[in-house]
Amino acid sequence: MKKNDGKSVAVIGAGIGGMTTALLLSEHGYRVQIFERMPAAGGKMRRFSFADCTFDAGPSLITMPFILQNLFTSLNRSLEDYIELLPIEPLCRYYWSDGSELNAYSQSNRRIQSFRNFSDKADIHVEQYLRHAGEVYNATKDIFLFNPFEGVKEFFKIKNLPFLPKFPKLKTLTSLHTFNKTHLGDKKLVQLFDRFATYNGSDPYKAPATLMVIPYIEFHYGGWYPHGGMYSITHSLANLCHEKNVEIHYNSTVSNLYKHNNSITALELENGDIIEADIIVSNADAYWTHKHLLKENISIPELSSSGFVIMAAIRKHKHSLSHHNILFSDNYRQEFDDIFEKKILAKDMTIYISISSLTDHSQAAADRENWFILVNTPSTGGSNTWQGKSDTYWQMIRKRMAEFNILLNDEDIIETKFITPDDFSADLLASGGSLYGGSSNSPFSAFLRPKNVSKKYKNLFFAGGTVHPGGGIPLVLLSGTITAQEIIKRLPFHKH
Ligand SMILES: Cc1cc2nc3c(=O)[nH]c(=O)nc-3n(C[C@H](O)[C@H](O)[C@H](O)COP(=O)(O)OP(=O)(O)OC[C@H]3O[C@@H](n4cnc5c(N)ncnc54)[C@H](O)[C@@H]3O)c2cc1C
């Protein structure tokens, strides 16, 4: 592959982050190949089909759709030719075990009405909260999301000076929970807004209040679903790779990186093949890359949570569920203590249920529904910790669902498949099976998150949810984009 013309790029991993970098580099004339250990692209954004149902086994909601749109535009393509994004309203239906329910909407008039009906002054508090969070988002987005992040140096750059007076509004030293309690009052509202810390696998009782930007983003930009399933995003990016001459080699696990001075000279595949390239991009878990490919002795920070996924083909029956639903735990603090401190499975767990076939009938046969159920768990995967546990935990989850009147009788369940933290670790080589790399439980998380450019090797780069700016589809697309821009800036080749 290597021609020493500076143009050859080898990407490790065909997750959406890896494919984004690969596509943007190919558009700039680099010759790009991707090596993916799985038999299909997508990584965490993968798909399973069984019992006449299709399941998105990872993400179920995308926000900030303009980021996806921008990627397609940079590739001289129109998003609409590949993906039809449907807005989902309500964004989510929240349930508490005392029987109360709330529909959260992105459309402001419906949102205000829904919160107003829920509790005294809830609408006023929520709108004030979102205004504050919107200011924080607008003040921070260019520093923390849309550009490479150089840590403390950012605050001394002239272009970032206007940000400094806004810094106190970020509330970096206050926890998200404390901030929510102060500004929202009502216990259930606080729980609802605390939940957004889980969008990057963090604990609201520890994570900085700056994460208030997550609910702002969801309410402001809406929650979207691509017709045909979330997998349509993976599918379109993989098709674009084909159109743009980016070759994806499947069933190709990279097992070693060859180093010489401050460069990576080649990568080695598990089958012994050696691939030389001018530039290497790792879309694999950054900690895993350092530990197992670069053979470095690194210390892994506190990881984000993992998850236990149940994909259940369900016979259609009467229920109150919407496309996205949350059944809240009665003791949220205990649940996060269990996950992050005791590292055990929560007995009183919060349950997320997504049924995309309610929106998109192509996802299940006419007489069934595709229930995707997710419960947050500790990131202790990779050591067979889940052996024999899945069935027992699933029965506990069913019991808890019944307390919300979401009854699944044996005859309603046609077939189930589980994905455990052990699977995230074994299949995708995610450290501890974590879904988002390092947690954001410290005020310094953004500073500690691995960067897109290697400090040690001048031709090694990182793209994906475990590096800047973080996990979740929009951020991973930004990560892939930032990495491509850094490569083009730092290692341009001479066009003839
Ligand atoms: C259950 C679940 C629910 C989620 N929900 C949402 C949601 O609703 N909304 C949202 O925005 N985000 C959500 N996310 C997060 C989102 O899916 C991820 O942040 C994103 O898909 C990560 O993409 P990536 O490219 O960084 O990495 P990955 O998807 O992890 O891809 C990395 C790829 O590298 C490959 N690889 C690893 N090591 C090697 C190696 N040595 N050799 C070759 N290949 C290798 C892996 O097989 C994988 O394909 C969810 C994730 C999960 C798992």
The ligand as an SDF file (V2000), in Angstrom:
LIG
                    3D

 53 58  0  0  0  0  0  0  0  0999 V2000
  -26.4440    0.4330   23.4010 C   0  0  0  0  0  0  0  0  0  0  0  0
  -25.9790    1.7650   22.8830 C   0  0  0  0  0  0  0  0  0  0  0  0
  -26.8640    2.8240   22.8310 C   0  0  0  0  0  0  0  0  0  0  0  0
  -26.4580    4.0600   22.3290 C   0  0  0  0  0  0  0  0  0  0  0  0
  -27.3780    5.0670   22.1910 N   0  0  0  0  0  0  0  0  0  0  0  0
  -27.0400    6.1980   21.5320 C   0  0  0  0  0  0  0  0  0  0  0  0
  -28.0310    7.1130   21.1160 C   0  0  0  0  0  0  0  0  0  0  0  0
  -29.2340    6.8910   21.3090 O   0  0  0  0  0  0  0  0  0  0  0  0
  -27.6310    8.2410   20.4610 N   0  0  0  0  0  0  0  0  0  0  0  0
  -26.3240    8.4790   20.1680 C   0  0  0  0  0  0  0  0  0  0  0  0
  -26.0150    9.5170   19.5600 O   0  0  0  0  0  0  0  0  0  0  0  0
  -25.3540    7.6050   20.5140 N   0  0  0  0  0  0  0  0  0  0  0  0
  -25.6800    6.4600   21.1760 C   0  0  0  0  0  0  0  0  0  0  0  0
  -24.7290    5.5210   21.4450 N   0  0  0  0  0  0  0  0  0  0  0  0
  -23.3090    5.8420   21.2050 C   0  0  0  0  0  0  0  0  0  0  0  0
  -22.8710    5.6850   19.7530 C   0  0  0  0  0  0  0  0  0  0  0  0
  -23.3640    4.4930   19.2390 O   0  0  0  0  0  0  0  0  0  0  0  0
  -21.3630    5.6630   19.7030 C   0  0  0  0  0  0  0  0  0  0  0  0
  -20.8270    6.8160   20.3530 O   0  0  0  0  0  0  0  0  0  0  0  0
  -20.8090    5.6260   18.2780 C   0  0  0  0  0  0  0  0  0  0  0  0
  -21.5100    4.7230   17.4660 O   0  0  0  0  0  0  0  0  0  0  0  0
  -19.3510    5.2340   18.3760 C   0  0  0  0  0  0  0  0  0  0  0  0
  -18.7600    5.2350   17.1020 O   0  0  0  0  0  0  0  0  0  0  0  0
  -17.1810    5.0680   16.9380 P   0  0  0  0  0  0  0  0  0  0  0  0
  -16.8800    5.2100   15.5100 O   0  0  0  0  0  0  0  0  0  0  0  0
  -16.4900    5.9760   17.8690 O   0  0  0  0  0  0  0  0  0  0  0  0
  -16.7910    3.6440   17.5270 O   0  0  0  0  0  0  0  0  0  0  0  0
  -17.3420    2.1700   17.3830 P   0  0  0  0  0  0  0  0  0  0  0  0
  -18.7440    2.1410   16.9810 O   0  0  0  0  0  0  0  0  0  0  0  0
  -16.9730    1.5020   18.6510 O   0  0  0  0  0  0  0  0  0  0  0  0
  -16.4720    1.5710   16.2030 O   0  0  0  0  0  0  0  0  0  0  0  0
  -15.1550    1.1380   16.3600 C   0  0  0  0  0  0  0  0  0  0  0  0
  -14.9030    0.0570   15.3300 C   0  0  0  0  0  0  0  0  0  0  0  0
  -13.5380   -0.3700   15.4230 O   0  0  0  0  0  0  0  0  0  0  0  0
  -13.4980   -1.7810   15.2870 C   0  0  0  0  0  0  0  0  0  0  0  0
  -12.2490   -2.2370   15.9030 N   0  0  0  0  0  0  0  0  0  0  0  0
  -11.8850   -2.1240   17.2080 C   0  0  0  0  0  0  0  0  0  0  0  0
  -10.6450   -2.6320   17.3890 N   0  0  0  0  0  0  0  0  0  0  0  0
  -10.2270   -3.0760   16.1910 C   0  0  0  0  0  0  0  0  0  0  0  0
   -9.0350   -3.7000   15.7420 C   0  0  0  0  0  0  0  0  0  0  0  0
   -8.0180   -3.9770   16.5660 N   0  0  0  0  0  0  0  0  0  0  0  0
   -8.9310   -4.0400   14.4270 N   0  0  0  0  0  0  0  0  0  0  0  0
   -9.9360   -3.7730   13.5650 C   0  0  0  0  0  0  0  0  0  0  0  0
  -11.1030   -3.1810   13.9440 N   0  0  0  0  0  0  0  0  0  0  0  0
  -11.2380   -2.8240   15.2380 C   0  0  0  0  0  0  0  0  0  0  0  0
  -14.7340   -2.2570   16.0000 C   0  0  0  0  0  0  0  0  0  0  0  0
  -15.1050   -3.5570   15.6020 O   0  0  0  0  0  0  0  0  0  0  0  0
  -15.7490   -1.1920   15.5770 C   0  0  0  0  0  0  0  0  0  0  0  0
  -16.4140   -1.5370   14.3860 O   0  0  0  0  0  0  0  0  0  0  0  0
  -25.1150    4.2530   21.9310 C   0  0  0  0  0  0  0  0  0  0  0  0
  -24.2120    3.1950   21.9800 C   0  0  0  0  0  0  0  0  0  0  0  0
  -24.6520    1.9560   22.4250 C   0  0  0  0  0  0  0  0  0  0  0  0
  -23.6970    0.7930   22.3980 C   0  0  0  0  0  0  0  0  0  0  0  0
  1  2  1  0
  2  3  1  0
  2 52  2  0
  3  4  2  0
  4  5  1  0
  4 50  1  0
  5  6  2  0
  6  7  1  0
  6 13  1  0
  7  8  2  0
  7  9  1  0
  9 10  1  0
 10 11  2  0
 10 12  1  0
 12 13  2  0
 13 14  1  0
 14 15  1  0
 14 50  1  0
 15 16  1  0
 16 17  1  0
 16 18  1  0
 18 19  1  0
 18 20  1  0
 20 21  1  0
 20 22  1  0
 22 23  1  0
 23 24  1  0
 24 25  2  0
 24 26  1  0
 24 27  1  0
 27 28  1  0
 28 29  2  0
 28 30  1  0
 28 31  1  0
 31 32  1  0
 32 33  1  0
 33 34  1  0
 33 48  1  0
 34 35  1  0
 35 36  1  0
 35 46  1  0
 36 37  1  0
 36 45  1  0
 37 38  2  0
 38 39  1  0
 39 40  1  0
 39 45  2  0
 40 41  1  0
 40 42  2  0
 42 43  1  0
 43 44  2  0
 44 45  1  0
 46 47  1  0
 46 48  1  0
 48 49  1  0
 50 51  2  0
 51 52  1  0
 52 53  1  0
M  END
$$$$
